[in-house]
Amino acid sequence: MITVQHTTFVIERRFDAPPEAVFQAFADDGARHRWFTTSNNWPIQEFRYDFRVGGREHGRFSPDGKTIIQYDGIYQDIVPGQRIVSAYTMAVNDKRISASVATTELFAEGGGTRLVYTEQGAYLDELDQAKGREQGSAGLFDSLGRELLATAFSVPGP
């Protein structure tokens, strides 16, 4: 049956790192690879990352060696230290399961950062569910927190 479930969810996290350091964890290929790509220990078949407005992100992963999960995104808007907007799709074994717009906002708060992530998604043909996507995204932001601790909030100089 052809169906679409439209859902919006919001995830908030507080990090004891300045917005510039949190933003850098998105902008730096190595950091992004650690907290976003390898955090769930799935074998990576392919990953490309081009963090700029109009830049694309592409990944192919397999949790079991048989099921291929594909992520394709494009950055729509980036304001350093403040906002990242992207649009992305996900597919399983070449069958599209969702299309989303994701906005990450960073707010300086008490010497740290409050991250607000809002995802507006269309989940297709009952192949994906918003609740699972929200849980997966929350796990990624937990991984981001571990990355920030491991890198001691390094912010590149001028």
URPE-V89981 format. One record per residue. RES is the residue in three letters. SS is DSSP state (a for helix, b for strand, c for the rest). BURIAL is I if it has 24 or more other ideal C-beta (glycine too) atoms within 12 Angstrom, else O. D_LAST is the distance of its C-alpha to the last C-alpha in Angstrom with 2 decimals. Layout:
res;ss;burial;d_last
RES;SS;BURIAL;D_LAST
RES;SS;BURIAL;D_LAST
//
This chain:
res;ss;burial;d_last
MET;c;O;54.51
ILE;c;O;51.75
THR;c;O;49.80
VAL;b;O;46.42
GLN;b;I;45.16
HIS;b;O;42.54
THR;b;O;40.49
THR;b;O;37.43
PHE;b;I;35.91
VAL;b;O;33.07
ILE;b;I;31.29
GLU;b;O;29.31
ARG;b;I;27.34
ARG;b;O;25.68
PHE;b;I;22.89
ASP;c;O;21.82
ALA;c;I;18.14
PRO;c;I;15.77
PRO;a;I;15.71
GLU;a;I;12.10
ALA;a;I;13.46
VAL;a;I;16.64
PHE;a;I;15.13
GLN;a;I;13.20
ALA;a;I;16.74
PHE;a;I;17.93
ALA;a;I;15.27
ASP;c;I;15.24
ASP;a;O;18.55
GLY;a;O;19.43
ALA;a;I;19.01
ARG;a;I;20.84
HIS;a;O;23.49
ARG;a;I;24.15
TRP;a;I;24.57
PHE;a;I;25.97
THR;a;I;27.82
THR;c;O;29.21
SER;c;I;29.63
ASN;c;O;33.32
ASN;c;O;34.16
TRP;c;O;35.72
PRO;b;O;35.97
ILE;b;I;33.53
GLN;b;O;35.23
GLU;b;O;32.35
PHE;b;I;28.80
ARG;b;O;26.42
TYR;b;I;23.20
ASP;c;O;21.36
PHE;c;I;18.94
ARG;c;O;18.84
VAL;c;O;21.34
GLY;c;O;24.51
GLY;c;O;23.36
ARG;b;O;25.95
GLU;b;I;26.37
HIS;b;I;29.60
GLY;b;I;31.13
ARG;b;I;34.62
PHE;b;I;35.63
SER;b;O;39.00
PRO;c;O;39.88
ASP;c;O;43.32
GLY;c;O;43.29
LYS;c;O;45.42
THR;c;O;43.67
ILE;c;I;40.74
ILE;b;I;38.20
GLN;b;I;36.03
TYR;b;I;32.95
ASP;b;I;31.76
GLY;b;I;29.06
ILE;b;I;27.20
TYR;b;I;24.17
GLN;b;O;25.40
ASP;b;O;22.55
ILE;b;I;18.95
VAL;b;O;17.05
PRO;c;O;13.69
GLY;c;I;14.31
GLN;c;O;17.82
ARG;b;I;20.17
ILE;b;I;21.25
VAL;b;I;24.68
SER;b;I;26.50
ALA;b;I;30.11
TYR;b;I;31.65
THR;b;I;35.02
MET;b;I;36.54
ALA;b;I;39.61
VAL;b;I;41.87
ASN;c;O;43.82
ASP;c;O;43.01
LYS;b;O;44.34
ARG;b;I;41.93
ILE;b;I;41.89
SER;b;I;39.35
ALA;b;I;36.99
SER;b;I;34.36
VAL;b;I;31.68
ALA;b;I;29.03
THR;b;I;26.62
THR;b;I;24.00
GLU;b;I;22.86
LEU;b;I;20.42
PHE;b;O;21.27
ALA;b;O;19.82
GLU;b;O;22.90
GLY;c;O;23.68
GLY;c;O;20.43
GLY;b;O;20.43
THR;b;I;20.72
ARG;b;I;23.87
LEU;b;I;23.88
VAL;b;I;26.68
TYR;b;I;27.74
THR;b;I;30.56
GLU;b;I;32.44
GLN;b;I;35.22
GLY;b;I;37.31
ALA;b;I;40.44
TYR;b;I;42.10
LEU;b;I;44.66
ASP;c;O;48.27
GLU;c;O;48.05
LEU;c;I;46.02
ASP;c;I;43.13
GLN;c;O;42.99
ALA;a;I;40.41
LYS;a;O;40.97
GLY;a;O;40.08
ARG;a;I;36.91
GLU;a;I;35.90
GLN;a;O;36.60
GLY;a;I;34.63
SER;a;I;31.59
ALA;a;O;31.89
GLY;a;O;31.96
LEU;a;I;28.74
PHE;a;I;26.97
ASP;a;O;28.59
SER;a;I;27.10
LEU;a;I;23.62
GLY;a;I;24.25
ARG;a;O;25.23
GLU;a;I;22.11
LEU;a;I;19.93
LEU;a;O;22.19
ALA;a;O;22.14
THR;c;I;18.39
ALA;c;O;18.22
PHE;c;I;15.79
SER;c;O;12.81
VAL;c;O;9.58
PRO;c;O;6.78
GLY;c;O;3.81
PRO;c;O;0.00
//
